[in-house]
Amino acid sequence: MPVVIVEMWKGRTDEQKEELIKGITEAFERIGVPAEALNIIIHDVPKANWGLHGKQASKL
């Protein structure tokens, strides 16, 4: 049972997340993993909690 964890900045709509889940599922189905066996977890991370290039992402 594969688990895909997506870490991304907070701010995507539920519709965008649904589209992302659909795309990931389709990619796994192409390599023989049935949708029923796949788990996808999305972590919405506030930019203030994300460091990028030595800075807080909210300040970039």
Secondary structure, DSSP 8 states (H G I E B T S, - for coil): --EEEEEEES---HHHHHHHHHHHHHHHHHTT--GGG-EEEEEEE-GGG-EETTEEGGG-
